[in-house]
Amino acid sequence: MKLGVYNAILHDRSLPEAIEVVASLGLTGIEINSGGFLPPVHIPNREAILESDTARDEFLGQFEGTGVSIAGLNCNGNPLHPKPLIGDVHAADVRRSIELAQRLGLDRVVTMSGLPGGEPGSTVVNWVVNAWNSAALDVLDYQWDIAAKFWREIDRFAADRGVKVALELHPQNLVFNSADVHKLVELTGATHVGVELDASHLFWQQMDPVAVVRHLGELVFHAAAKDVRVNPEWASLNGVLDNSFRRLSPEEPRTNLGGEEWANEWPKQSAWDFVALGRGHDTAFWTEFLRALRDVDPGMWVNIEHEDVSLGRIEGLEVAAQVLREADAAR
């Protein structure tokens, strides 16, 4: 397998400095954010790279001799958001990322399937969690019509450029489990839209990431190494869909997600938390995870995504990298 890091946690430093961190971890790739929810900190000259061979070559030159290469582009966002200030911008980022990947000699772009509103004229997204009533199925029918049209077009756009688009199975998106993946492929006839297998979001939904890899097979294009710890004390009381998030004020540090939408503060008494590899599931699990991915594609990139707030940026990467390297050696 090819092991790397998703660069969002390293946005506090320059690209050359981030590359040095990845190399020091004994890893060989860096997945670079190229838009969506987060700004393209390490590739701010996207337009210049698309238009200028010199700009492209100068960008790629930063990797020469480092032992680290680009492990895909990432533009996680909501390209189906009903507000054009978010949806249209993120959709444009998906298209630009595909063009940029081709320009840089890459063949993987990671994003999310997105989530529309619940009816025409909506201005907010509507995630149907449990469609037990007919009105909820009406919402889903409306949303799938929008998604199928968009992803059918993106699939053709990506295929024309030799790029595969990997969708993270992320809740509060229309596609967040195996059944949804199959439905999207069936509705669109997609050949270049598949899955980024991020185990973390499967864990807290009580899915088995290894089983999902083996079930989806060649529809898995890319992978993320991120762990989850379920906290029984609070999960037993509030369940994994607990919504005890706190709205952050403009005076507090907060992350803009597009338009006037912001990330909220994680619950203090959380049912589950993102943790560094090994803190939720042991090395034996990650060994099996890598084995399953290898059976799909021995050359697949598996990139650490660090969101363990109990560990510093570099500390968390070091913990995760040690587990990932040990799992790779054991497989």
C-alpha positions in Angstrom: 0.0 0.0 0.0 1.0 3.7 -0.3 0.7 5.6 2.9 0.3 9.3 3.3 -1.3 12.2 5.2 -4.3 14.5 4.3 -2.8 17.9 4.6 -5.6 19.8 6.4 -3.9 19.3 9.8 -0.7 20.9 8.3 -2.3 24.1 7.0 -0.5 26.0 9.7 2.8 25.7 7.8 4.1 26.0 4.2 3.9 23.2 1.7 7.6 22.4 1.9 7.4 22.3 5.6 4.4 20.0 5.4 6.2 17.7 3.1 9.1 17.5 5.6 6.7 16.5 8.3 5.3 13.7 6.1 8.7 12.4 5.2 9.8 12.5 8.9 6.8 10.2 9.6 8.2 7.5 7.2 5.3 8.1 4.8 5.4 8.9 1.1 2.3 10.9 0.2 0.4 14.1 0.9 -3.2 14.5 -0.1 -3.8 18.2 -0.8 -6.9 20.2 -0.2 -8.0 21.9 -3.3 -11.2 23.7 -2.2 -14.6 22.9 -0.8 -15.1 23.4 2.9 -11.4 24.4 3.4 -9.3 26.8 1.4 -6.5 25.4 -0.8 -3.8 26.6 1.5 -1.0 24.6 -0.1 -2.1 25.2 -3.7 -3.2 28.8 -3.7 -2.3 29.3 -7.4 -4.8 26.8 -8.8 -5.7 28.9 -11.7 -2.1 29.7 -12.7 -1.3 25.9 -12.6 -4.2 25.2 -15.0 -3.0 27.9 -17.4 0.8 27.9 -17.1 3.3 25.1 -17.6 5.8 27.1 -15.7 3.5 27.5 -12.7 2.7 23.8 -12.8 6.3 22.7 -13.0 7.3 25.0 -10.2 4.6 23.5 -8.0 5.6 20.0 -8.8 9.2 20.9 -8.3 8.6 21.3 -4.6 8.3 17.5 -4.3 11.5 16.6 -6.2 14.0 14.8 -4.0 11.7 14.7 -1.0 10.5 11.1 -1.2 7.0 12.5 -1.0 4.5 12.7 -3.8 0.9 14.0 -4.2 -1.5 11.4 -2.9 -4.6 12.9 -4.6 -6.6 16.1 -4.3 -9.3 16.7 -1.7 -12.2 19.1 -2.1 -14.7 17.9 0.5 -17.7 20.1 0.5 -21.4 20.2 -0.5 -21.7 20.6 -4.2 -25.5 20.0 -3.9 -26.2 22.7 -1.3 -29.3 24.7 -2.2 -27.6 28.0 -1.6 -25.6 28.9 -4.7 -23.0 30.7 -2.5 -22.1 27.2 -1.2 -23.4 24.7 -3.7 -22.3 26.3 -6.9 -18.9 27.3 -5.4 -18.2 23.7 -4.1 -19.4 22.2 -7.4 -17.0 24.5 -9.3 -14.3 23.3 -6.9 -15.0 19.7 -7.8 -14.7 20.4 -11.5 -11.6 22.5 -11.0 -10.0 19.8 -8.9 -10.6 17.2 -11.6 -9.0 19.5 -14.2 -6.1 20.3 -11.7 -5.6 16.6 -11.1 -5.2 15.9 -14.8 -2.9 18.9 -15.1 -0.7 17.5 -12.3 -0.6 14.0 -13.6 -2.9 12.7 -10.9 -5.9 10.3 -11.1 -7.7 10.7 -7.8 -10.0 13.5 -6.4 -11.7 13.1 -3.1 -15.0 14.9 -2.2 -18.5 14.2 -0.8 -21.7 13.4 -2.5 -23.4 16.4 -1.1 -26.9 17.0 0.3 -29.7 19.1 -1.3 -32.6 20.8 0.4 -35.8 18.9 0.9 -38.0 20.6 -1.7 -37.8 23.2 -4.5 -37.0 26.6 -3.0 -35.2 25.2 0.0 -32.3 27.2 1.4 -31.1 24.7 4.0 -30.0 21.1 3.6 -32.3 18.2 4.8 -30.7 15.0 5.9 -33.3 12.2 6.2 -32.0 9.9 8.8 -34.9 7.4 9.1 -37.5 7.5 6.2 -40.3 5.7 8.0 -43.0 8.1 6.6 -44.0 8.7 3.0 -43.1 12.4 3.1 -39.5 11.5 3.9 -39.3 9.3 0.9 -40.7 12.2 -1.2 -37.8 14.3 0.1 -35.3 11.5 -0.9 -36.8 11.1 -4.3 -36.3 14.9 -4.9 -32.8 14.8 -3.6 -31.8 11.7 -5.6 -33.0 13.4 -8.8 -30.7 16.3 -8.1 -27.8 14.1 -7.2 -28.1 11.8 -10.2 -28.1 14.7 -12.6 -25.0 16.3 -11.0 -23.0 13.1 -10.6 -23.8 11.8 -14.0 -22.3 14.9 -15.5 -19.3 14.9 -13.2 -18.7 11.2 -14.0 -18.4 12.0 -17.7 -16.3 15.1 -16.9 -13.9 13.0 -14.9 -13.8 10.1 -17.4 -12.8 12.5 -20.2 -9.8 13.5 -18.1 -8.7 10.1 -16.8 -9.6 11.0 -13.2 -11.6 9.0 -10.7 -13.7 10.8 -8.1 -13.8 9.2 -4.6 -16.8 10.1 -2.4 -16.3 10.0 1.3 -19.2 8.1 3.0 -19.9 10.9 5.3 -23.2 11.4 7.2 -25.2 14.5 6.4 -24.6 13.6 2.8 -27.0 11.7 0.5 -24.4 8.9 0.0 -23.2 7.6 3.3 -23.4 3.8 3.2 -23.0 0.9 0.8 -26.6 0.8 -0.4 -26.3 4.5 -1.4 -23.2 3.9 -3.3 -24.9 1.2 -5.4 -27.9 3.4 -5.9 -25.8 6.3 -7.2 -23.9 4.1 -9.6 -27.1 2.5 -10.9 -28.8 5.9 -11.4 -25.8 7.5 -13.2 -24.1 4.6 -14.9 -20.9 5.9 -13.3 -17.5 4.5 -14.2 -15.3 7.2 -12.6 -17.2 7.9 -9.4 -16.7 5.6 -6.5 -15.7 5.7 -2.8 -13.0 7.0 -0.5 -13.2 4.5 2.3 -12.9 6.5 5.5 -13.3 4.0 8.3 -14.1 6.5 11.0 -17.6 7.4 9.8 -18.5 3.8 9.4 -17.4 2.9 12.9 -19.9 5.2 14.7 -22.7 4.1 12.3 -21.9 0.5 13.5 -20.7 -0.6 10.1 -17.8 -2.9 9.5 -15.2 -1.1 7.4 -13.5 -4.3 6.3 -16.8 -5.8 5.3 -17.7 -2.6 3.4 -14.4 -2.7 1.5 -14.9 -6.4 0.5 -18.5 -5.7 -0.5 -17.8 -2.6 -2.6 -14.6 -4.0 -4.1 -13.4 -2.0 -7.2 -15.8 0.8 -6.3 -13.3 1.7 -3.5 -10.8 4.1 -5.2 -9.0 5.7 -2.2 -8.9 5.4 1.6 -8.5 7.5 4.8 -7.0 6.3 8.0 -9.0 7.8 10.9 -10.2 6.1 14.0 -13.2 6.6 16.3 -13.7 5.8 20.0 -17.3 5.2 21.1 -17.9 6.5 24.7 -20.3 4.0 26.3 -21.3 6.2 29.2 -22.9 8.8 26.8 -23.7 6.6 23.8 -25.8 4.4 26.0 -27.9 7.5 27.1 -28.0 9.6 23.9 -27.1 7.4 21.0 -24.6 8.1 18.2 -27.0 10.7 16.6 -26.8 13.0 19.7 -27.0 16.7 18.6 -25.5 18.4 21.6 -23.3 20.7 19.6 -22.7 24.3 20.7 -22.9 27.2 18.2 -19.7 29.2 18.3 -19.9 33.0 18.4 -18.2 35.3 15.9 -15.7 36.2 18.6 -14.5 32.6 19.0 -12.1 30.8 16.6 -14.3 28.9 14.1 -14.1 27.3 10.7 -16.2 28.7 7.8 -17.9 26.0 5.7 -19.0 28.4 3.0 -21.4 31.3 2.9 -22.6 32.0 6.4 -22.2 28.4 7.7 -19.7 27.5 10.4 -18.5 24.4 12.2 -19.9 24.0 15.7 -18.2 23.0 18.9 -18.1 19.2 19.5 -20.3 18.0 22.4 -18.5 17.9 25.7 -20.1 14.6 26.8 -19.8 13.0 23.3 -21.2 9.6 22.4 -18.1 9.2 20.2 -15.0 11.0 19.2 -12.5 11.0 16.4 -9.2 9.7 17.7 -5.8 8.8 16.4 -5.3 5.3 15.0 -5.0 2.7 17.7 -7.0 4.7 20.2 -10.3 3.3 19.0 -9.3 0.1 17.2 -6.0 -1.7 17.6 -3.3 -2.5 15.1 -4.8 -5.9 14.3 -7.9 -4.1 13.0 -5.9 -1.7 10.8 -3.9 -4.7 9.5 -7.1 -6.3 8.3 -8.3 -3.0 6.9 -5.1 -2.7 4.8 -5.4 -6.3 3.7 -8.9 -5.7 2.4 -7.8 -2.6 0.6 -4.7 -4.3 -0.9 -7.0 -7.0 -2.4 -8.9 -4.3 -4.2 -5.8 -2.3 -5.3 -2.3 -2.9 -4.0 -1.3 0.6 -5.1 -4.2 2.4 -3.3 -3.3 5.5 -1.3 -4.3 5.3 2.4 -3.9 8.7 4.0 -4.0 9.7 7.7 -6.6 12.3 8.6 -5.8 13.7 12.1 -8.8 15.1 14.1 -7.9 13.8 17.6 -8.3 17.1 19.6 -6.5 15.5 22.6 -3.2 15.4 20.6 -1.2 18.1 19.0 -0.9 18.3 15.2 2.5 16.5 15.0 1.9 14.3 18.0 -1.3 12.9 16.6 0.3 12.2 13.2 3.2 10.4 14.9 0.8 8.2 16.9 -1.3 7.4 13.8 1.7 6.9 11.5 3.3 4.3 13.9 0.1 2.3 14.0 -0.4 2.5 10.2 3.3 1.5 9.5 3.0 -1.4 11.9 -0.3 -2.5 10.3 1.2 -2.3 6.8 4.3 -4.4 7.9 2.0 -7.0 9.5 -0.4 -7.5 6.5 
